[in-house]
Amino acid sequence: MIYYLAQLFSKYDIPGMGMFQYISFRSGLAVITSLAISLLIGKRIIRYLQRKQIGEEVRNLGLEGQLQKKGTPTMGGIIILCSILIPVLLFADIKNIYVIVMLISTVWLGAVGFADDYIKVFLKNKEGLSGKLKILGQVSLGLFVGLTMYLSPDIVIRERAIPQAETVATIDSISAERVQANPNLLNEKTTKTTIPFFKNNEFDYEYLIPFKGPWAQKLAWVVFIIAVIFIVTAVSNGANLTDGLDGLATGVSAVIATTLGVFAYLGGNVIYAEYLNIMYIPATGELVVFMSAFIGAAIGFLWYNSYPAQVFMGDTGSLAIGGIIAVFAILIRKELLIPILCGIFFIETLSVMIQVSYFKRTKRKYGVGRRIFLMSPLHHHYQKKGYPEAKIVTRFWIVAIILAVITVVTLKIR
């Protein structure tokens, strides 16, 4: 809202109002505001949860320090959601289609996670929301995002809009003249995305269609939407599985979010996109404001969630965080970088899949199930081995930073 007020006041030459047109300035405000909100409301929400005795139910799995977590307030994801939504509504262009999709995605999976936590905490049902309903919420969000990208005329890419011979000094004027003469000249509705390690750094889902022609492009969108559904479901569940130690999911998500914010800024700026020879996606620069709010919210929540945690995010936070990361990566056409960037989420999910499948297979074969890991997800394996919780979390953060650096470097390794 402040963004639009600043636009109105700038017409009357009020000093400072022109700064709100800059994404960098509004992103900085979003970080500060979300951090302040999370710190201010965090303590109040924690006290409220304590008064209502909304605490975590802990099963004794033989993990060090586990029983001490019993009764720790959960559903702290509400802090994260409020700290994201308020700054975005204040400082972002909420008419931007990308911002709209991100706001809907945040509320969507936040509501699914809240329903799960509510059933567990208030209705005293340890099972929470059924797995089928969770998957349905994730799949429906993926379907919404995929269809929106297909149907919205505002979601396009503008590939190599500026010939290499033209100088940076003339980029803005040349682009403006071309677009004004023919708004659709440079815009392309496509299923292209970014792929690491390949020369042109691009992959089109149409390549998966075995034939050419007008139907090939339509079928490519079907494949793309299926991929979107899978990615949203996988990443949100991956974040949920990672949320098992104090500060683990929060810190890893902050690192991932920072990297995605950099990608959105570069890909949404015609000059940087041309200089780096990467896909230029008009209007995605506004997503930097959203992701800045996310980063501030994650850091602010980490103030209370770091070891020993005063509050847990619950599914309200973990499902929303995973959904935000997945949808954001899809919107800026970086979803194929997720296995690298979200490597922690990926390996945590993979450890569970390997453990369960190996246990079932050996039980059928030998009558007794065997395990590869001492316990899954992977962070519990290291707990069983005797590593202190704080050390495991810190090392996972370090790995997340390394993976983020590798992800950025892949843009130039082709």
SULMOMO-V136561 format. One record per backbone hydrogen bond with DSSP energy under -0.5 kcal/mol. NH is the residue of the N-H (numbers start at 1). CO is the residue of the C=O. E is the energy in kcal/mol with one decimal. If there is no record, write none. Layout:
nh-><NH;NH>
co-><CO;CO>
e-><E;E>
This chain:
nh-><2;3;5;6;7;8;9;10;11;11;12;13;14;17;19;20;21;22;26;27;28;29;30;31;32;33;34;35;36;37;38;39;40;41;42;43;44;45;46;47;48;49;50;51;52;53;54;55;56;58;61;66;69;70;71;72;73;74;76;77;78;79;80;81;82;83;84;85;86;88;89;90;91;92;94;96;100;101;102;103;104;105;106;107;108;109;110;111;112;113;114;115;116;117;118;119;120;121;122;123;125;126;128;134;135;136;137;138;139;140;141;142;143;144;145;146;147;148;149;150;151;152;155;156;157;158;161;163;166;170;171;174;175;176;177;178;179;180;181;182;185;188;190;193;194;195;197;197;198;201;203;205;207;208;209;210;216;217;218;219;220;221;222;223;224;225;226;227;228;229;230;231;232;233;234;235;236;237;238;239;240;241;242;243;244;245;248;249;251;252;253;254;255;256;257;258;259;260;261;262;263;264;265;266;267;268;269;270;273;274;275;276;277;278;281;281;282;284;286;287;288;289;290;291;292;293;294;295;296;297;298;299;300;301;302;303;303;304;304;305;306;310;311;312;316;317;317;318;319;320;321;322;323;324;325;326;327;328;329;330;331;332;333;334;335;337;338;340;341;342;343;346;347;348;349;350;351;352;353;354;355;356;357;358;359;360;361;362;363;364;365;366;367;367;368;380;381;381;382;383;384;385;386;387;392;393;394;395;396;397;398;399;400;401;402;403;404;405;406;407;408;409;410;411;412;413;414>
co-><90;90;1;2;3;4;5;6;7;8;9;10;9;14;16;17;18;19;22;23;24;25;26;27;28;29;30;31;32;33;34;35;36;37;38;39;40;41;42;43;44;45;46;47;48;50;49;53;72;56;59;63;66;67;56;69;310;54;312;313;75;76;76;77;78;79;80;81;82;84;85;86;87;88;92;93;96;97;98;99;100;101;102;103;104;105;106;107;108;109;110;111;112;113;114;115;116;117;118;118;119;124;125;130;131;132;133;134;135;136;137;138;139;140;141;142;143;144;145;146;147;148;152;154;188;280;158;161;163;167;168;170;171;172;173;174;175;176;177;178;182;157;188;203;333;201;410;413;195;198;193;191;204;205;206;208;213;213;214;215;216;217;218;219;220;221;222;223;224;225;226;227;228;229;230;231;232;233;234;235;236;237;238;239;242;242;245;245;247;248;249;250;251;252;253;254;255;256;257;258;259;260;261;262;263;264;266;268;269;270;271;272;273;273;267;279;280;281;283;284;285;286;286;287;288;289;290;291;292;293;294;295;296;297;298;299;300;300;301;301;302;304;304;73;113;313;314;314;315;315;317;318;319;320;321;322;323;324;325;326;327;328;330;329;329;334;335;337;337;338;340;342;343;344;345;346;347;348;349;350;351;352;353;354;355;356;357;358;359;360;361;362;362;363;362;377;377;378;378;379;380;381;383;382;388;389;390;391;392;393;394;395;396;397;398;399;400;401;402;403;404;405;406;408;409;409;412>
e-><-0.8;-1.8;-2.1;-2.7;-1.6;-1.9;-2.9;-2.0;-0.6;-1.0;-1.6;-1.4;-1.2;-1.6;-1.2;-1.3;-1.4;-1.6;-2.0;-2.6;-2.0;-2.0;-2.2;-2.3;-2.2;-2.8;-2.6;-2.3;-2.5;-2.8;-2.4;-2.0;-2.5;-3.0;-1.2;-0.8;-0.7;-2.8;-2.4;-2.2;-2.2;-2.6;-2.2;-2.5;-2.1;-1.0;-3.2;-1.4;-1.9;-0.5;-1.1;-1.9;-1.6;-1.2;-2.2;-2.3;-0.6;-1.6;-2.9;-1.8;-1.6;-1.6;-0.9;-2.6;-2.4;-2.1;-1.3;-2.7;-1.9;-1.7;-2.4;-1.6;-2.9;-2.1;-1.2;-1.8;-2.3;-2.2;-2.0;-2.5;-2.4;-2.4;-2.3;-2.2;-2.8;-2.1;-1.7;-2.3;-1.6;-2.6;-2.3;-2.3;-1.7;-2.5;-2.9;-2.0;-1.9;-3.1;-1.9;-1.5;-2.2;-0.7;-1.3;-2.1;-2.5;-2.3;-2.2;-2.2;-3.2;-2.5;-1.6;-2.3;-2.5;-2.1;-2.7;-2.6;-2.5;-2.2;-2.2;-1.5;-2.9;-2.5;-0.9;-1.0;-2.1;-3.2;-0.7;-0.5;-1.5;-1.0;-1.1;-2.5;-2.5;-2.3;-2.3;-2.2;-2.7;-2.3;-2.0;-2.2;-2.2;-2.3;-0.8;-2.7;-1.9;-0.9;-0.8;-0.8;-0.7;-0.8;-2.6;-1.3;-2.4;-1.4;-1.7;-0.5;-0.9;-0.9;-1.1;-2.5;-1.9;-1.5;-1.3;-2.3;-2.6;-2.6;-2.1;-2.3;-2.5;-2.3;-2.2;-2.7;-2.7;-2.1;-2.7;-2.7;-1.9;-1.9;-2.2;-2.5;-1.6;-2.2;-1.8;-1.2;-2.5;-0.7;-1.6;-0.5;-2.2;-2.3;-2.2;-1.8;-1.7;-2.2;-2.9;-2.0;-1.8;-2.4;-2.3;-1.8;-2.1;-2.5;-2.0;-2.4;-3.0;-1.4;-1.0;-0.5;-2.7;-1.8;-2.5;-2.7;-0.6;-2.5;-2.6;-0.6;-0.6;-1.6;-0.9;-1.6;-1.7;-1.0;-0.9;-2.8;-2.2;-1.8;-2.0;-2.5;-2.4;-2.3;-2.5;-2.5;-2.5;-2.5;-2.0;-0.9;-0.6;-0.5;-1.2;-1.9;-1.8;-3.4;-0.8;-2.7;-0.6;-1.1;-0.8;-2.4;-1.6;-0.6;-2.9;-2.3;-2.3;-2.7;-2.4;-2.3;-2.8;-2.5;-2.2;-2.0;-2.6;-1.8;-1.5;-3.5;-0.5;-1.6;-1.2;-1.0;-2.8;-2.9;-1.4;-2.5;-2.8;-2.2;-2.3;-2.7;-2.3;-1.4;-2.3;-2.8;-2.2;-2.6;-2.4;-2.5;-2.1;-2.4;-2.3;-2.5;-1.9;-1.9;-1.8;-3.2;-0.5;-1.4;-0.6;-1.5;-0.9;-0.5;-1.5;-1.4;-2.4;-1.3;-1.6;-2.1;-2.0;-2.4;-2.3;-2.3;-2.2;-2.2;-2.1;-2.3;-2.3;-2.2;-2.3;-2.6;-1.9;-2.2;-2.4;-2.2;-2.0;-2.3;-1.6;-1.4;-1.8;-1.2;-1.1>
